[in-house]
Amino acid sequence: MARLEYKTMTSEKIAFDASKDLVDAVRDARKASRRYKGKLISNRIIYEIGARAFLGIGDESREIIKQKIEDIETRENILKSEKRLWLDQLEAFEAEEKLLEAEALQNQQDIETLSLKIIEYWEKITVFKKKECIGFIVNSFPERLTREKVAAVFPKVPAPVPSHKVALDIAERLLAGGMLNE
């Protein structure tokens, strides 16, 4: 055991016994010019730190650490919120993309269906002059087709049934709203 001493502000001398290792560590810290809160390590500072720790009295550094932890938690919450916003925006983009893909697929299916109807009714309309068949085609897509548009597709004189590719082209232009000049 060794003795540590220090003088208080009132010039009182406080001494206490400490282990030799502790006394040597304090002396080595002093020689190395180590600091605590900007002050050079001394017996007084060591006593003060020990007393605060023993009595459970917090010091400013503990409060600073607690404040920094709170700041970090606040930043984490902000980052989590920002991440959630970005993820929501990404989900919205993906949903919009899926909707556009579904609409494109539906449009392609509509074109295919209309092209098959054009091929199916071609001879009945052009050769046998059954104009009621135009109504059957229009009824397939009443919100997108009119009798006039569909009638414009079929020639006035008998003509061979168009190929599947040509029928697809006709159906695509009809559903897009374009008029055909044949």
ROLUM-456960 format. One line per 2 residues: number of its first residue (from 1); their letters; for each residue x, y, z of C-alpha. Coordinates in steps of 0.001 Angstrom, whole numbers. Each point is the difference from the previous one (the first is absolute). Layout:
residues N
NUM = A = X Y Z; ...
END
This chain:
residues 182
1 = MA = 0 0 0; 1134 3488 -786
3 = RL = -1310 3370 987; -1598 2534 -2361
5 = EY = -311 3601 1154; -1356 3208 -1404
7 = KT = -796 3491 1189; -3495 1414 -219
9 = MT = -817 3572 -953; -77 903 3677
11 = SE = 3561 -1340 393; -1172 -3052 1880
13 = KI = 1990 -3113 -625; -1936 -3158 -805
15 = AF = 1862 -3269 53; -1132 -3552 -594
17 = DA = 1537 -3404 -410; -107 -1620 -3408
19 = SK = 1570 -3033 -1590; 3560 378 -1268
21 = DL = -1178 -723 -3584; -2541 2828 153
23 = VD = 2548 2467 1375; 2510 -1009 -2725
25 = AV = -2659 327 -2704; -899 3529 1199
27 = RD = 3679 1018 108; 592 -1423 -3513
29 = AR = -3062 1850 -1329; 1290 3243 1495
31 = KA = 3450 -534 -1539; -1601 -762 -3372
33 = SR = -1964 3266 265; -3347 -1785 -359
35 = RY = -3069 2146 339; -3569 -405 1188
37 = KG = -2502 2570 -1273; 2910 2172 -1027
39 = KL = 1638 -62 3435; 3315 -1675 714
41 = IS = -435 -3205 2033; 645 609 3668
43 = NR = -711 -1650 3332; -2883 2436 490
45 = II = -1623 -927 -3336; 459 -3718 711
47 = YE = -1611 450 3423; -2877 1996 -1521
49 = IG = -651 -2574 -2731; 115 -2854 2515
51 = AR = -2312 1785 2422; -2517 808 -2738
53 = AF = 33 -3584 -1257; -307 -1412 3510
55 = LG = -2812 2340 1003; -1761 -370 -3369
57 = IG = 123 3714 -651; -94 566 -3758
59 = DE = 2371 2391 -1610; -308 1999 -3153
61 = SR = 1704 -2631 -2125; -2688 -2535 894
63 = EI = -2671 2508 -984; 1883 790 -3194
65 = IK = 136 -3704 -851; -3719 -375 733
67 = QK = -707 3017 -2214; 2124 -1439 -2808
69 = IE = -1868 -3301 279; -3302 1872 -254
71 = DI = 1325 1906 -3022; 1020 -3255 -1657
73 = ET = -3436 -1512 702; -1640 3106 -1472
75 = RE = 2152 -246 -3136; -779 -3720 -254
77 = NI = -3731 772 183; 367 2683 -2664
79 = LK = 1899 -2417 -2238; -2622 -2700 575
81 = SE = -2750 2463 -926; 1885 1131 -3080
83 = KR = 635 -3618 -989; -3715 -767 427
85 = LW = -906 2970 -2219; 2401 -1163 -2709
87 = LD = -1286 -3571 260; -3595 1245 -291
89 = QL = 928 2023 -3076; 1759 -3028 -1494
91 = EA = -3067 -2148 689; -2180 2618 -1683
93 = FE = 2261 -32 -3075; -65 -3807 -86
95 = AE = -3796 -51 357; -334 2545 -2817
97 = EK = 2369 -2072 -2125; -2057 -3155 659
99 = LL = -3182 1873 -873; 1513 1209 -3274
101 = EA = 1174 -3537 -786; -3486 -1354 753
103 = EA = -1577 2662 -2209; 2439 -790 -2804
105 = LQ = -725 -3716 336; -3755 666 3
107 = NQ = 364 2237 -3058; 1984 -2722 -1787
109 = QD = -2690 -2556 872; -2693 2390 -1259
111 = IE = 1893 441 -3281; 300 -3772 -372
113 = TL = -3711 -518 727; -1060 2736 -2420
115 = SL = 2289 -1331 -2750; -1570 -3461 333
117 = KI = -3497 1535 -235; 1028 1944 -3112
119 = IE = 1226 -3215 -1617; -3108 -1922 1174
121 = YW = -2512 2514 -1419; 1986 1159 -3063
123 = EK = -1751 -2163 -2589; -3428 441 1580
125 = IT = 335 3768 -265; 1858 381 -3314
127 = VF = -1421 -2916 -1995; -3440 -621 1528
129 = KK = -599 3674 992; -1195 -876 3512
131 = KE = 358 3432 1589; -1370 -1264 3343
133 = CI = 3361 -1738 503; 1551 3459 383
135 = GF = -2172 376 3122; 1391 -3266 1376
137 = IV = 3522 1389 -337; -962 3365 1534
139 = NS = -1697 -1764 2935; 3334 -1583 903
141 = FP = 1440 3456 817; -2943 2432 190
143 = ER = 1938 2686 1874; 2795 45 -2573
145 = LT = -1674 -769 -3338; -2806 1452 -2079
147 = RE = -1908 -1538 -2899; 1424 2633 -2351
149 = KV = 3603 -752 945; -456 -3743 -359
151 = AA = -1949 325 -3276; 2870 2075 -1433
153 = VF = 2322 -2995 442; -1902 -2255 -2369
155 = PK = 203 632 -3747; -3184 596 -1993
157 = VP = 911 -2711 -2507; 805 -3598 927
159 = AP = 3652 -478 973; 2015 -2913 1340
161 = VP = 182 -468 3781; 3028 1888 1353
163 = SH = 2928 -1858 1522; 296 -158 3751
165 = KV = 2744 2636 -65; -2093 2407 -2071
167 = AL = -3044 -638 2230; 2152 802 3067
169 = DI = 1082 3266 -1622; -3612 929 -816
171 = AE = -1146 -872 3533; 2818 2011 1558
173 = RL = -864 3101 -2022; -3716 -386 752
175 = LA = 554 -278 3748; 2478 2892 -49
177 = GG = -2767 2162 -1477; 1480 441 -3458
179 = ML = -2099 -159 -3122; 919 -2342 -2802
181 = NE = -22 989 -3625; -544 -3099 -2065
END
